Amino acid sequence: MKKTLTFTALFCIATLATFTLAADDDATLKKLAGTWSGHRLAGGMDEPKKGPALTLTISNNDVSSDKNRAGTFTLDTSQKPYHMNGIKDANTIHEGILKLKGKTLIWCVGDPGKPRPTTFETKSGQWCMLLDKK
């Protein structure tokens, strides 16, 4: 009987954690929805140099840009910082991290086949976008 109660309690805790994660993902997806404008950055985040201007539109799990690029993305709010991967097709996946501060989005990604950034800075094979919600 004690083992059954322990298993039941652990199952309930795991189920609750899953629902909480889904709620966090949903809340973050709602915050991401909309149009974001800014720049792809060159140089470090402390003194970013404005690179090419860009506009992203995010809806559900779809993302498109004014540069005629479109795809989907995955979001994992259980990771710190949050993981957000841009996916153009099965061979073009940009593993990334994201930070939302009010109406500002910082999304740093690695080039396809390169490792996910671990910090919000631009390094070889990685780049960041600094965007404001419109």
N, C-alpha and C positions, 0 to 999 in steps of 0.2 A: 504494500500500500504506500509506504514512504517513497519508494522508487517511482511509482506512478505519479504521485503528487509533485515530486521533483521534476520529472519529465514534463508534466503538464505546465508547471510554472515556467520552465525554460522555454517551452514552445510558445507560451503566451508572450513572454518577453521578446523572443525573436520575432514574432508576428507583429507586435507593437512597434519594434524598431523598424521593420520593413514599411509599415504604414507611415511612420514618421518620416522616413527617408523619401517615400513617394510624395508626401505632402511638401517637404522641403524642395524637391525637384519641381513640383507643380508651382509653388510660390515663386521660385527663381525663374521658371519659364514665363510666368506672367510678367515679371519685372523685365525680362529680356525682350518681350514682344514689342515691336514697333520699329521705328526708323532711327538709326544711329549715324551720326556724321563725325568725321574727324580725320585722322592721318595714320598711315602706316609709319612707324617710327624708325629712325636710324640713330644710332648712338645710344647711350645709356638712358635709363629712366630718370636719373637725377637731373640731367639737362638734355631732354630729348630734342633732337633736330627733327623738324617736321618734314616727313617724307611725303609721298604722294597722297593727295586727298582721296578719301573714299567715303561712300555711304553704304551701310548695310541695312537690310530689312530682314527682321526676324519674325517669324510667325510659326507657332507650334514648334516643330523640329526642323523647319526649313529656314535656310538663310540664302539671301541673294545680295549681290552687290551691283553698284552702278558700273562696274567694269565687265558686265555681261558674264559674271560667274554666279553659279547657283549650285546648291547642294543641300545637304542635311547636316545635322550635328547631333552628338550625344552629349548628355550632361550627367555628371555624377557629383552630387553635393555631399556625399559621404567623405570625399577626399578634401584635404586642406592643403593648399588652396583648391577650390573647386576645379574639377577636370571638365573641359569642354573640347571635344574633338570635332573639327570641321571635316566633312566627308564629301568629296566631289564624286568619286566612284570607288570601286573596291580597291583600286591601286593608288588612289590619291587621298590619303588620310593625313590630316595635320593634327597631331596630338597636342593639346594645349591646356593652359590653365587660365582661369578668369577671376577677375575681381570686380565686384559691383560696389560703387560708393555713390549713393544717391542716384543722380542721372548721368554718372560717368562709368563707362565700361572700359576695362583694360583686359585685352585678350591677347595672350602671348602664345605662339604656336611654333612647332618645329616644322621644317620642311618634311615632305613625305620621306619616310625611312629614317629620319633623324629622331633622336630622343625628345621626349616631352620636356619643355623647360621646367625647371624647378624653382626659378625665381623670376620676378617681373623685370627683366632686363634683356636687352638684345645682345645675342652672342652669335657666333658663326653658325649658320644653319638654322637660326631661330629669328623670329621677328615678332613685334608687338603692334597692336592697334590701340590707339587712345581715342575713344569715341564718346560723344555726348548725345543723349537722347533728345530727339526733336519732338 
